[in-house]
């Protein structure tokens, strides 16, 4: 049986930021596609994935 861990609110928001910027970059994004909020959201998702199940 596969147990699903609860997704924290900030991780859900990070997913939204990443997904939204993949579809349509905002006017504040740099020409190479980098944006500080996108980078922070990506780092949060990576940290959450690497942390695994806290149990």
Secondary structure, DSSP 8 states (H G I E B T S, - for coil): --------HHHHHHHHHHHHHHHS--TTS-TTS--HHHHHHHHHHHHHHHH----
